[in-house]
Amino acid sequence: MTSAAVRRFSVVVITAVSTCYTLIGVGLYLARADLGVHAGVLAATAGTAVPHVLHIRAGLRGVRPRYLPLTLLVQAVAAYLPDFLLPYGWSGNVAPLFAGALLVLLPLWLGGPLAGLVTLYQGVAIMGVSGGAWPIAIFYAVTVLTTGAMIYALVRSSRMAAELDQARAELAEAAVLRERLRISRDLHDGLGRSLTAIALKGDLAARLVERDPVSARSEVTELVQVAREAVQDVRHVARGYREMSLRGETDRAVALLEASGVDCQVNLAVAALPKASEEALAWGVREGVTNILRHSRATTCSITTSVRAGAARLEIVNDSASAAPPPVEAARVTPGTGLTGLGERASQAGGAVTAEATATGGFRLTMEVPA
């Protein structure tokens, strides 16, 4: 049931109940020919109906009436002053509406006791008018309390339905934003290495085509294979499916580094890691190697993993980092790309990433995730 349907239902029920109570009070005086009484009934009707409408409308919208508490005071005076001026009284018919307004407009710690006082007063007043007929007094008192509670429940249900609709819209918006960030991050992190490899192998093949056609043909074959992997990467991004292994990503990284003239040393710890942690480390290898190829003139690189104290640690170190990427903390302004995207992946796995220049002029990328 949508919030609009709940609101319509609440308005119809509250309007019907309020109209019936008011008409019952007016009906008591229709047969009298006294113009003064008729004028008093008309004033009492207007004095209770107008504030009541304003209060319920404000409650349904979840806002505070503009002239509160003046409007509440007007409704109270219009409900109880005629008890001393009209022969049959008036509050017995409109007290339930006033109790509902108290519960809707005031905090429950205040509106509840006040509605209880209204109920108690009505019971005592009916006892006096009916000559001590306590069943009638109890009936009127219960009517005040139950009608007030019903009005409050209808208004609250309408507000809650509206808030739920708003929460659903915000969740849908957040889901769309997360998906956009995921696609942006995966395209950057996933295709970055592949496109870099394609560019490097294309340059190498162009240089070898004249003096070593066999090697050039081999590079072109590998270039085609990398291009096909890039196509698969795009498909995986579109499907939201990215399953990677640390060993497989490290092997591809070593092949790419060595093809680019970078001597690579690998030392991977033999340990079974949680899937999320292994995938995060695999992304760390991919991003680290991509940064080496793009931003450095490295000639050596080491890729090391270790497991200790319940944490798996990846460390990628190269010997020459010119125009090195900024640390993760400094890259927060562009979420979802580069080291920031890697930091997000590590955070999702329960870990962290650090990136820093070494004392010898190199660059070190470190990632730690739960083991």
Secondary structure per residue as TSV (DSSP state, phi and psi in degrees):
chain	resnum	aa	ss	phi	psi
A	1	M	-	360.0	124.4
A	2	T	-	-74.9	164.0
A	3	S	H	-63.9	-33.8
A	4	A	H	-65.1	-40.3
A	5	A	H	-67.5	-40.8
A	6	V	H	-63.4	-41.0
A	7	R	H	-64.1	-43.9
A	8	R	H	-61.1	-43.7
A	9	F	H	-61.1	-45.4
A	10	S	H	-62.1	-43.3
A	11	V	H	-63.3	-43.8
A	12	V	H	-62.6	-47.5
A	13	V	H	-66.3	-47.1
A	14	I	H	-64.0	-40.1
A	15	T	H	-63.5	-44.3
A	16	A	H	-63.5	-46.0
A	17	V	H	-64.6	-45.2
A	18	S	H	-63.6	-41.2
A	19	T	H	-64.4	-42.3
A	20	C	H	-63.5	-45.9
A	21	Y	H	-61.0	-43.2
A	22	T	H	-66.1	-43.0
A	23	L	H	-66.1	-32.9
A	24	I	H	-62.1	-43.7
A	25	G	H	-65.1	-42.0
A	26	V	H	-65.6	-37.8
A	27	G	H	-62.2	-27.0
A	28	L	T	-63.1	-26.0
A	29	Y	T	-111.9	2.0
A	30	L	T	-63.5	-34.1
A	31	A	T	-78.3	-10.9
A	32	R	-	-82.8	142.0
A	33	A	-	-95.7	-0.8
A	34	D	-	-72.0	113.9
A	35	L	H	-64.5	-33.9
A	36	G	H	-62.4	-40.6
A	37	V	H	-65.0	-43.3
A	38	H	H	-61.2	-41.4
A	39	A	H	-64.4	-40.1
A	40	G	H	-64.8	-40.4
A	41	V	H	-64.6	-41.9
A	42	L	H	-62.0	-44.1
A	43	A	H	-64.6	-41.5
A	44	A	H	-65.6	-39.0
A	45	T	H	-62.7	-48.0
A	46	A	H	-64.5	-40.5
A	47	G	H	-66.4	-26.2
A	48	T	H	-95.1	-36.1
A	49	A	H	-72.5	-45.7
A	50	V	H	-63.3	-52.2
A	51	P	H	-60.7	-35.7
A	52	H	H	-61.7	-44.2
A	53	V	H	-62.0	-44.8
A	54	L	H	-61.2	-40.5
A	55	H	H	-67.3	-44.6
A	56	I	H	-67.4	-40.9
A	57	R	H	-60.8	-43.2
A	58	A	H	-64.4	-41.5
A	59	G	H	-62.7	-41.3
A	60	L	H	-66.0	-31.3
A	61	R	H	-85.7	-11.5
A	62	G	T	74.0	28.8
A	63	V	-	-120.8	167.7
A	64	R	-	-92.8	130.2
A	65	P	-	-55.4	145.4
A	66	R	T	-60.3	-40.1
A	67	Y	T	-108.2	21.7
A	68	L	T	-67.6	135.5
A	69	P	T	-94.2	9.5
A	70	L	H	-60.6	-43.6
A	71	T	H	-64.5	-35.3
A	72	L	H	-67.6	-37.8
A	73	L	H	-65.8	-41.5
A	74	V	H	-60.6	-43.8
A	75	Q	H	-64.2	-38.7
A	76	A	H	-65.3	-44.4
A	77	V	H	-63.5	-44.9
A	78	A	H	-66.1	-24.9
A	79	A	H	-83.3	-35.4
A	80	Y	H	-111.1	-25.7
A	81	L	G	-62.2	-40.7
A	82	P	G	-61.7	-16.0
A	83	D	G	-59.3	-28.8
A	84	F	G	-96.5	-4.4
A	85	L	T	-117.2	-30.0
A	86	L	S	-99.7	145.4
A	87	P	T	-64.1	-33.4
A	88	Y	T	-103.9	7.0
A	89	G	-	74.7	-177.8
A	90	W	S	-146.8	-33.0
A	91	S	H	-65.2	-25.3
A	92	G	H	-59.4	-25.8
A	93	N	H	-93.7	-29.8
A	94	V	H	-110.5	-4.4
A	95	A	H	-59.3	-38.4
A	96	P	H	-58.9	-36.7
A	97	L	H	-68.7	-38.6
A	98	F	H	-67.1	-39.0
A	99	A	H	-62.4	-40.4
A	100	G	H	-62.7	-41.2
A	101	A	H	-63.2	-40.3
A	102	L	H	-61.1	-43.5
A	103	L	H	-69.7	-35.0
A	104	V	H	-74.0	-41.9
A	105	L	H	-89.9	-28.5
A	106	L	S	-105.6	155.8
A	107	P	-	-58.3	147.4
A	108	L	H	-59.7	-32.0
A	109	W	H	-65.6	-20.8
A	110	L	H	-105.6	-45.2
A	111	G	H	-65.7	-35.0
A	112	G	H	-62.7	-53.6
A	113	P	H	-60.4	-38.7
A	114	L	H	-64.4	-40.6
A	115	A	H	-64.4	-34.0
A	116	G	H	-64.5	-39.4
A	117	L	H	-65.3	-40.1
A	118	V	H	-60.7	-42.2
A	119	T	H	-64.0	-45.0
A	120	L	H	-63.4	-44.5
A	121	Y	H	-59.4	-42.4
A	122	Q	H	-65.1	-40.5
A	123	G	H	-63.1	-43.8
A	124	V	H	-65.4	-42.3
A	125	A	H	-62.4	-43.0
A	126	I	H	-68.0	-35.1
A	127	M	H	-59.8	-41.3
A	128	G	H	-69.0	-41.3
A	129	V	H	-70.5	-38.7
A	130	S	T	-87.6	4.4
A	131	G	T	72.8	34.4
A	132	G	S	88.8	16.5
A	133	A	-	-76.9	88.4
A	134	W	H	-65.5	-30.8
A	135	P	H	-60.6	-40.4
A	136	I	H	-66.5	-40.6
A	137	A	H	-62.4	-43.1
A	138	I	H	-64.9	-40.3
A	139	F	H	-59.6	-47.4
A	140	Y	H	-65.1	-41.3
A	141	A	H	-63.1	-45.4
A	142	V	H	-63.7	-37.0
A	143	T	H	-61.7	-42.8
A	144	V	H	-60.3	-48.1
A	145	L	H	-67.3	-45.8
A	146	T	H	-69.8	-38.1
A	147	T	H	-67.6	-42.5
A	148	G	H	-60.7	-43.2
A	149	A	H	-65.3	-36.8
A	150	M	H	-64.0	-44.4
A	151	I	H	-61.1	-44.5
A	152	Y	H	-61.2	-44.6
A	153	A	H	-64.0	-40.8
A	154	L	H	-65.1	-43.3
A	155	V	H	-65.4	-44.0
A	156	R	H	-64.6	-40.3
A	157	S	H	-64.3	-37.3
A	158	S	H	-64.6	-43.7
A	159	R	H	-65.3	-41.9
A	160	M	H	-64.9	-38.4
A	161	A	H	-63.2	-41.4
A	162	A	H	-64.1	-41.3
A	163	E	H	-66.5	-36.6
A	164	L	H	-66.1	-41.3
A	165	D	H	-60.8	-42.0
A	166	Q	H	-65.7	-40.5
A	167	A	H	-64.7	-39.9
A	168	R	H	-61.8	-43.5
A	169	A	H	-62.7	-41.2
A	170	E	H	-67.7	-38.7
A	171	L	H	-65.2	-40.5
A	172	A	H	-63.8	-40.7
A	173	E	H	-63.2	-43.2
A	174	A	H	-64.9	-37.9
A	175	A	H	-64.2	-41.7
A	176	V	H	-62.7	-43.5
A	177	L	H	-63.4	-43.4
A	178	R	H	-61.3	-40.2
A	179	E	H	-66.6	-39.2
A	180	R	H	-63.4	-43.1
A	181	L	H	-63.6	-40.1
A	182	R	H	-62.2	-46.9
A	183	I	H	-62.6	-44.4
A	184	S	H	-61.0	-45.5
A	185	R	H	-65.9	-45.5
A	186	D	H	-67.3	-38.1
A	187	L	H	-64.3	-44.0
A	188	H	H	-65.4	-51.4
A	189	D	H	-73.0	-37.3
A	190	G	H	-79.5	-46.2
A	191	L	H	-81.6	-20.2
A	192	G	H	-55.9	-50.0
A	193	R	H	-64.5	-43.5
A	194	S	H	-63.4	-44.8
A	195	L	H	-68.2	-36.0
A	196	T	H	-63.2	-42.6
A	197	A	H	-63.7	-41.5
A	198	I	H	-60.8	-44.7
A	199	A	H	-63.3	-43.9
A	200	L	H	-65.7	-45.2
A	201	K	H	-69.2	-33.0
A	202	G	H	-64.7	-43.0
A	203	D	H	-63.3	-44.0
A	204	L	H	-63.8	-42.0
A	205	A	H	-64.1	-37.3
A	206	A	H	-64.8	-36.2
A	207	R	H	-74.3	-29.6
A	208	L	H	-90.6	-12.5
A	209	V	H	-62.2	-30.8
A	210	E	H	-83.8	-47.4
A	211	R	H	-93.8	-19.7
A	212	D	-	-146.7	75.5
A	213	P	H	-58.5	-33.0
A	214	V	H	-65.3	-47.2
A	215	S	H	-65.0	-37.6
A	216	A	H	-62.2	-40.9
A	217	R	H	-64.0	-37.6
A	218	S	H	-64.6	-42.3
A	219	E	H	-63.9	-39.7
A	220	V	H	-65.1	-38.8
A	221	T	H	-61.8	-44.4
A	222	E	H	-65.9	-35.6
A	223	L	H	-60.3	-43.3
A	224	V	H	-62.1	-40.0
A	225	Q	H	-63.9	-42.9
A	226	V	H	-63.6	-38.9
A	227	A	H	-62.3	-39.6
A	228	R	H	-65.7	-38.0
A	229	E	H	-63.7	-36.1
A	230	A	H	-64.1	-39.5
A	231	V	H	-61.9	-42.0
A	232	Q	H	-63.3	-38.5
A	233	D	H	-59.1	-43.9
A	234	V	H	-62.5	-41.6
A	235	R	H	-64.4	-40.9
A	236	H	H	-64.7	-39.5
A	237	V	H	-61.5	-44.0
A	238	A	H	-63.2	-33.4
A	239	R	H	-88.3	-7.3
A	240	G	T	72.0	24.3
A	241	Y	-	-119.5	114.9
A	242	R	-	-135.3	88.2
A	243	E	-	-101.4	120.7
A	244	M	-	-130.8	154.2
A	245	S	-	-119.2	145.8
A	246	L	H	-64.9	-44.3
A	247	R	H	-63.8	-46.6
A	248	G	H	-62.8	-42.3
A	249	E	H	-68.3	-35.4
A	250	T	H	-66.7	-41.2
A	251	D	H	-61.2	-43.2
A	252	R	H	-66.4	-37.7
A	253	A	H	-64.8	-42.7
A	254	V	H	-62.9	-44.9
A	255	A	H	-60.0	-40.2
A	256	L	H	-69.8	-42.1
A	257	L	H	-64.7	-44.9
A	258	E	H	-66.3	-35.1
A	259	A	H	-65.3	-24.3
A	260	S	T	-93.6	6.5
A	261	G	T	85.7	18.3
A	262	V	-	-104.2	121.1
A	263	D	E	-73.8	124.5
A	264	C	E	-120.5	134.5
A	265	Q	E	-116.7	133.6
A	266	V	E	-125.1	135.2
A	267	N	E	-143.1	93.3
A	268	L	-	-100.0	129.9
A	269	A	-	-70.5	141.6
A	270	V	-	-87.3	102.8
A	271	A	-	-158.1	141.9
A	272	A	-	-82.9	121.7
A	273	L	-	-110.9	153.4
A	274	P	-	-57.0	149.8
A	275	K	H	-56.9	-44.7
A	276	A	H	-63.6	-39.0
A	277	S	H	-69.3	-42.9
A	278	E	H	-63.9	-41.5
A	279	E	H	-65.7	-38.1
A	280	A	H	-62.9	-42.5
A	281	L	H	-66.6	-36.4
A	282	A	H	-62.8	-42.1
A	283	W	H	-63.5	-34.5
A	284	G	H	-62.8	-42.4
A	285	V	H	-61.8	-45.1
A	286	R	H	-62.8	-47.5
A	287	E	H	-66.9	-40.2
A	288	G	H	-62.6	-43.9
A	289	V	H	-68.5	-39.6
A	290	T	H	-60.0	-42.2
A	291	N	H	-65.2	-37.9
A	292	I	H	-61.0	-45.6
A	293	L	H	-69.4	-33.3
A	294	R	H	-86.3	-36.9
A	295	H	H	-118.3	8.5
A	296	S	-	-138.9	169.4
A	297	R	-	-115.1	41.7
A	298	A	-	-65.4	146.5
A	299	T	S	-114.9	-19.1
A	300	T	E	-134.4	152.3
A	301	C	E	-152.3	141.8
A	302	S	E	-124.7	138.4
A	303	I	E	-122.5	115.7
A	304	T	E	-131.4	138.7
A	305	T	E	-125.7	149.9
A	306	S	E	-148.3	156.6
A	307	V	E	-129.1	122.2
A	308	R	E	-158.0	147.9
A	309	A	T	51.8	39.2
A	310	G	T	74.5	14.3
A	311	A	E	-131.9	140.9
A	312	A	E	-100.8	132.2
A	313	R	E	-120.8	130.4
A	314	L	E	-111.7	134.3
A	315	E	E	-134.8	123.6
A	316	I	E	-119.3	120.7
A	317	V	E	-127.6	131.8
A	318	N	E	-122.2	165.1
A	319	D	S	-97.0	-1.2
A	320	S	-	-154.6	113.1
A	321	A	-	-125.7	90.2
A	322	S	T	-93.0	139.3
A	323	A	T	54.2	49.5
A	324	A	-	-66.4	150.9
A	325	P	-	-63.0	153.7
A	326	P	-	-71.5	158.1
A	327	P	-	-58.5	161.5
A	328	V	G	-56.8	-42.7
A	329	E	G	-62.7	-31.3
A	330	A	G	-83.7	-8.2
A	331	A	G	-102.9	13.3
A	332	R	T	-65.5	-18.4
A	333	V	T	-72.8	-12.9
A	334	T	S	-127.0	70.7
A	335	P	T	-64.0	143.9
A	336	G	T	92.2	0.7
A	337	T	S	-127.5	150.3
A	338	G	H	54.7	-137.9
A	339	L	H	-64.9	-29.4
A	340	T	H	-65.6	-43.3
A	341	G	H	-60.7	-38.5
A	342	L	H	-65.9	-39.0
A	343	G	H	-62.1	-37.4
A	344	E	H	-64.8	-41.8
A	345	R	H	-63.9	-43.2
A	346	A	H	-63.4	-40.3
A	347	S	H	-63.3	-40.4
A	348	Q	H	-63.9	-30.1
A	349	A	T	-86.5	-2.0
A	350	G	T	90.3	19.3
A	351	G	-	-122.9	-158.1
A	352	A	E	-153.4	161.7
A	353	V	E	-128.3	140.7
A	354	T	E	-131.1	147.6
A	355	A	E	-139.4	129.9
A	356	E	E	-156.9	155.2
A	357	A	E	-77.7	146.5
A	358	T	-	-90.4	166.3
A	359	A	T	-65.9	-22.8
A	360	T	T	-93.7	9.3
A	361	G	S	91.6	6.8
A	362	G	-	-92.7	-160.3
A	363	F	E	-143.7	138.9
A	364	R	E	-124.7	128.1
A	365	L	E	-112.9	125.6
A	366	T	E	-126.1	135.3
A	367	M	E	-132.3	134.5
A	368	E	E	-124.3	133.6
A	369	V	E	-137.7	159.7
A	370	P	E	-61.8	140.6
A	371	A	-	-101.8	360.0
